[in-house]
Amino acid sequence: MKLVTQVKLLPEADQAAALRSTLRTVNEAANWVSGVAFEQGVPREYELRKHTYAELKARGLGAQAAQHVIKKTRDAYTTLKANIKAGNHGKPGSKRRTKAESKPISFRPQAAQPFDDRCLSWQYDAGAVSIWTVAGRLKNVRFACSPDALKMLREHRKGESDLIERDGVFYLVAVCDIPEPELHEPDGFVGVDLGIVNLATTSTGYRAAGRGLNRHRARQIELRRKLQAKGTQSAKRLLKKRSRKEARHTADINHIVSKTIVTTAERTGHGIALEDLTGIRSRVRLRKDQRTSLHSWAFAQLAAFTEYKAKRAGVPLVYVDPAYTSQQCSECGHIDRRNRRSQATFACRACGFLANADDNASHNIARKGVTVWTAGRESRVPAVP
């Protein structure tokens, strides 16, 4: 399995200027390549290389850097095509989809640039890297990371590393290829119901309340509103200083919740069943005052964290169809929209079963997880001679 490890670069002033100039140069070149690709109907990477490689070399890019710019641009169009096909940009003719299809993809000046081992080398003992820039090869660019991250880099780093700039600070994001342990045969599944009021509710009784996170988001929204209305230089500095604070806080909570879920499943010998909520934002219709909560809901991040932690622990994980999990009785199986009395209350109109609505849904998800796992498992019946 592939994971990424992020390290912080600590360049000198002249090194920082060279890195900043490099990122701007390669992303300006990527914007030009994107325009060419758009005009040519987004040809294959080999064809795109014939149209752009010579010009990129003339702009001062090294051979490997030019190749990476072309590949980065072509990959961006591949991702856009996949998102359009999956409906993530709306239906054909929608405003968002038309906007995405009607112009070339653009890259920010600080967008990530991939480097391979020919233009980036690591010196782990010295805590430094040597990296290609438009100003020449920079040697002894120091970096800082945790001991665990350094150990992972030493043992598992493989492939490309991305250079990015965020708020004036440079980072390297390195790909690590970690061997996956063999999945164990699960003794049942832990169903996980994802939500906004409760971030995650499991069939084992664990509930991660979302009240604290929702209050944090509300405070951040109100603070941003006040600072933007004030408009002074000090307010702008504070806005910049606090940028992505909400995202970092959300990611930290999702790491904690996902680790708890995976640890429980590993300890009990269970698998994990998650809802497949792909496209839920485009399907759900809410009042205007509810839209902020829906679009701030980081369910995909929580699922991704749970998935990679489960792989590292050898815990099976499946995605199930979330249809009717909140309306079906986990005791008798009766499905009725009126069973869901409120956000928190489930009362079956057939058998009278009363429970917390999220707890009931998590048991339905666990049952679906067993069905999905059984259906996808290889047959153990001996072959007929």
C-alpha positions in Angstrom: 0.0 0.0 0.0 1.1 3.5 -0.7 1.2 6.2 1.9 2.7 9.7 1.9 5.0 11.3 4.4 5.4 15.0 4.7 8.6 16.8 5.7 9.2 20.5 6.2 12.1 22.0 4.3 14.3 24.6 6.2 16.1 26.3 3.3 18.4 29.3 3.5 17.2 32.6 2.0 18.8 32.0 -1.4 17.7 28.4 -1.4 14.1 29.5 -0.7 14.2 32.0 -3.5 15.4 29.3 -5.9 12.7 26.9 -4.8 10.0 29.6 -5.1 11.2 30.5 -8.6 11.2 26.9 -9.6 7.6 26.3 -8.6 6.4 29.4 -10.4 8.4 28.5 -13.6 7.2 24.9 -13.8 3.6 25.8 -13.1 3.6 28.6 -15.7 4.9 25.9 -18.1 2.2 23.5 -17.0 -0.4 26.2 -17.8 1.0 26.6 -21.2 1.1 22.8 -21.7 -2.5 22.7 -20.5 -3.5 25.2 -23.2 -1.8 23.2 -25.9 -3.5 20.0 -24.6 -6.9 21.7 -24.7 -6.4 23.0 -28.2 -5.3 19.6 -29.4 -8.2 17.8 -27.8 -6.1 16.4 -24.9 -4.0 13.9 -26.8 -2.1 11.0 -25.2 0.9 11.8 -23.1 3.3 10.6 -25.9 1.6 12.9 -28.5 1.5 15.8 -26.0 5.2 15.4 -25.4 5.9 15.8 -29.2 4.0 19.1 -29.1 5.5 20.6 -26.0 8.9 19.0 -25.0 11.1 21.2 -27.1 9.5 24.4 -25.9 9.8 23.4 -22.3 13.5 22.7 -22.7 13.8 26.2 -24.3 12.2 27.7 -21.2 15.0 26.4 -19.1 13.5 23.2 -17.7 15.6 20.2 -17.3 14.8 17.0 -19.1 13.2 15.3 -16.1 11.3 18.4 -15.0 9.9 18.8 -18.5 8.7 15.2 -18.5 7.0 15.7 -15.1 5.3 18.9 -16.2 3.8 17.1 -19.2 2.8 14.1 -17.2 1.3 16.3 -14.4 -0.8 18.1 -16.9 -2.0 15.0 -18.7 -2.9 13.4 -15.3 -4.9 16.4 -14.4 -7.1 16.0 -17.5 -7.4 12.3 -16.8 -8.7 13.1 -13.3 -11.1 15.7 -14.7 -12.5 13.2 -17.2 -13.0 10.7 -14.4 -14.8 13.2 -12.2 -17.1 14.2 -15.1 -17.9 10.6 -15.8 -18.7 10.0 -12.2 -21.0 13.0 -12.1 -19.0 15.0 -9.6 -19.3 18.1 -11.8 -23.0 17.8 -12.2 -25.2 16.6 -15.0 -24.6 17.4 -18.7 -25.4 21.0 -19.4 -25.1 22.1 -15.8 -23.3 25.4 -15.1 -20.5 23.7 -13.1 -19.8 21.0 -15.7 -19.9 23.4 -18.6 -17.4 25.6 -16.9 -15.1 22.7 -16.3 -15.3 21.5 -19.9 -15.1 24.9 -21.6 -11.6 26.0 -20.6 -8.1 24.6 -20.0 -7.1 23.4 -16.6 -5.0 25.9 -14.7 -2.3 25.4 -12.0 -1.6 27.7 -9.1 1.9 29.2 -8.8 2.5 27.2 -5.6 1.0 23.9 -7.0 2.9 20.7 -6.3 5.7 19.6 -8.7 6.8 16.0 -8.7 10.5 15.1 -8.5 12.0 11.6 -9.0 15.3 10.2 -7.8 17.2 11.8 -10.8 16.4 15.3 -9.6 15.9 14.8 -5.9 18.1 12.8 -3.5 17.7 12.2 0.2 20.5 12.2 2.9 18.7 10.9 5.9 21.6 10.9 8.3 22.4 14.6 7.5 18.7 15.5 7.5 19.0 17.2 4.1 18.0 16.8 0.4 19.6 17.7 -2.8 17.1 19.1 -5.4 17.1 20.4 -8.9 15.9 24.0 -9.4 15.9 26.5 -12.3 18.9 28.1 -10.6 20.9 24.9 -10.6 21.2 21.9 -8.2 20.7 22.9 -4.5 22.6 20.8 -2.1 22.2 20.4 1.7 18.7 21.8 1.9 17.7 20.8 5.5 14.4 19.2 6.4 12.6 18.5 9.6 10.2 15.7 10.5 9.2 13.4 13.3 11.3 10.3 14.2 8.5 8.0 13.0 8.3 9.9 9.6 12.1 9.6 9.2 11.9 5.9 9.9 9.2 5.4 7.3 11.3 7.4 4.8 14.4 5.3 5.4 12.6 1.9 5.2 9.8 2.5 2.7 10.3 5.6 0.5 9.8 4.7 -3.1 8.9 6.7 -6.2 8.3 10.4 -6.6 8.2 13.2 -4.0 6.2 16.4 -4.5 7.5 19.9 -3.7 4.8 22.3 -2.5 4.7 25.7 -1.0 2.1 26.6 1.6 1.9 30.0 3.3 5.5 30.6 2.4 6.8 27.3 3.8 8.1 24.5 1.6 7.3 20.9 2.1 8.2 17.6 0.4 5.5 15.0 0.3 7.2 11.6 -0.3 5.5 8.4 -1.4 6.2 5.3 0.8 5.4 1.8 -0.4 4.5 -0.2 2.8 3.8 -4.0 2.6 0.2 -4.8 3.4 -0.4 -7.6 6.0 -2.7 -10.4 5.0 -6.4 -9.8 5.8 -7.8 -12.0 8.5 -11.1 -13.8 8.1 -13.6 -11.5 10.0 -15.8 -12.8 12.8 -18.6 -10.4 11.8 -18.5 -6.7 10.9 -18.5 -3.4 12.8 -21.1 -1.2 11.1 -20.2 2.5 11.0 -23.0 5.0 10.5 -21.5 8.4 9.4 -23.3 11.6 10.2 -23.1 15.3 11.1 -24.7 15.3 14.6 -22.7 12.2 15.4 -19.6 11.9 13.2 -19.5 8.1 13.6 -21.7 5.6 15.4 -20.6 1.9 15.4 -22.6 -1.2 16.1 -20.2 -1.9 19.0 -21.6 1.1 20.9 -18.9 3.7 20.1 -20.2 7.1 19.3 -18.2 10.1 18.2 -20.3 13.2 18.9 -20.0 16.0 16.4 -21.1 18.8 18.8 -17.6 20.0 19.5 -16.5 20.0 15.9 -19.7 21.8 14.8 -19.2 24.4 17.5 -15.6 24.9 16.4 -16.7 25.4 12.8 -19.3 27.9 13.8 -16.7 29.9 15.8 -14.3 29.9 12.8 -17.1 31.0 10.4 -18.1 33.9 12.7 -14.4 34.9 13.3 -13.7 34.9 9.5 -16.8 37.0 8.9 -15.8 39.6 11.5 -12.2 39.8 10.2 -13.3 40.0 6.6 -15.7 42.8 7.4 -13.0 44.7 9.3 -10.7 44.6 6.3 -7.6 46.1 8.1 -4.0 44.9 7.5 -3.9 43.3 10.9 -7.2 41.5 10.2 -5.8 40.2 6.9 -2.7 39.0 8.7 -4.7 37.2 11.3 -6.9 35.6 8.5 -3.8 34.4 6.8 -2.4 33.1 10.1 -5.5 31.2 10.8 -6.0 29.8 7.3 -6.8 26.1 7.2 -7.1 26.0 11.0 -10.6 24.4 10.7 -9.3 21.8 8.2 -6.4 20.8 10.4 -8.7 20.5 13.4 -11.1 18.4 11.4 -8.3 16.1 10.2 -7.1 15.6 13.7 -10.5 14.5 14.9 -11.0 12.2 12.0 -7.6 10.6 12.7 -8.7 9.9 16.3 -12.1 8.6 15.3 -10.8 6.3 12.6 -8.1 5.0 14.8 -10.6 4.1 17.5 -12.8 2.3 14.9 -9.9 0.3 13.5 -8.5 -0.6 16.9 -11.8 -1.9 18.0 -12.2 -4.1 14.9 -8.7 -5.4 15.2 -9.1 -6.3 18.9 -12.4 -8.1 18.3 -11.4 -9.8 15.1 -14.1 -8.0 13.1 -14.2 -6.3 9.7 -15.4 -2.8 9.1 -18.5 -1.8 7.0 -18.7 1.8 5.8 -21.5 3.5 3.9 -20.7 4.4 0.3 -21.8 8.1 0.3 -20.3 9.0 -3.1 -22.3 11.9 -4.6 -24.5 12.5 -1.6 -24.0 16.3 -1.8 -25.5 16.4 -5.2 -28.4 14.1 -4.3 -29.5 15.8 -1.1 -31.7 18.9 -1.1 -31.5 21.1 2.0 -32.6 24.5 3.2 -30.1 27.3 2.8 -29.2 27.4 6.5 -28.3 23.7 6.4 -26.0 23.7 3.4 -23.0 24.9 5.2 -23.1 21.9 7.6 -23.5 19.5 4.6 -20.7 20.9 2.6 -18.4 21.1 5.6 -19.0 17.4 6.4 -15.7 15.6 5.9 -17.2 12.1 5.6 -14.8 11.2 2.7 -11.8 12.1 4.7 -12.9 10.0 7.7 -13.6 7.0 5.4 -10.2 7.4 3.7 -8.4 7.5 7.1 -10.3 4.5 8.3 -9.5 2.6 5.0 -5.8 3.1 5.1 -5.5 2.4 8.8 -7.5 -0.8 8.3 -5.2 -1.9 5.5 -2.1 -1.4 7.8 -3.8 -3.4 10.5 -4.9 -6.2 8.2 -8.6 -5.5 9.0 -11.1 -6.2 6.1 -13.1 -3.2 5.1 -16.1 -3.1 2.7 -18.4 -0.4 1.5 -22.2 -1.0 1.5 -25.2 0.7 -0.1 -26.6 3.2 2.5 -30.1 2.9 1.0 -32.8 2.5 3.7 -30.3 1.9 6.6 -31.9 4.7 8.6 -35.5 3.5 7.8 -35.1 -0.3 8.3 -35.6 -1.9 11.7 -32.5 -3.8 12.7 -34.7 -6.2 14.7 -37.5 -7.3 12.3 -36.3 -5.8 9.0 -39.4 -3.7 8.4 -38.8 -0.6 6.2 -40.9 2.5 6.6 -40.0 6.2 6.3 -42.0 6.9 9.4 -39.8 4.6 11.5 -37.4 7.5 11.7 -39.3 9.6 14.2 -36.6 12.3 14.5 -32.9 12.7 14.1 -32.2 10.7 17.2 -35.2 8.4 17.6 -36.0 5.2 15.7 -39.4 3.5 16.5 -40.4 0.6 14.4 -44.1 0.8 13.4 -44.2 -3.0 12.9 -42.6 -4.5 16.0 -42.3 -1.5 18.3 -38.5 -1.7 18.6 -37.2 1.6 20.0 -33.6 2.7 19.7 -31.2 5.5 18.9 -31.5 6.1 15.1 -27.8 6.0 14.5 -27.3 2.8 16.6 -30.1 1.2 14.6 -28.5 2.2 11.3 -25.1 1.0 12.3 -26.5 -2.5 13.0 -28.1 -2.5 9.5 -24.8 -1.5 8.0 -23.0 -4.3 9.9 -25.4 -6.8 8.5 -25.0 -5.5 4.9 -21.2 -5.7 5.5 -21.5 -9.5 6.1 -23.5 -9.9 2.9 -21.1 -7.9 0.8 -18.1 -9.8 2.2 -19.7 -13.2 1.7 -20.7 -12.3 -1.9 -17.2 -11.2 -2.8 -15.3 -14.0 -1.1 -13.8 -16.8 -3.2 -15.6 -20.1 -3.2 -14.0 -22.8 -1.0 -15.9 -25.6 -2.5 -13.5 -28.2 -3.9 -13.3 -28.3 -7.7 -15.2 -31.1 -9.4 -12.7 -33.7 -10.8 
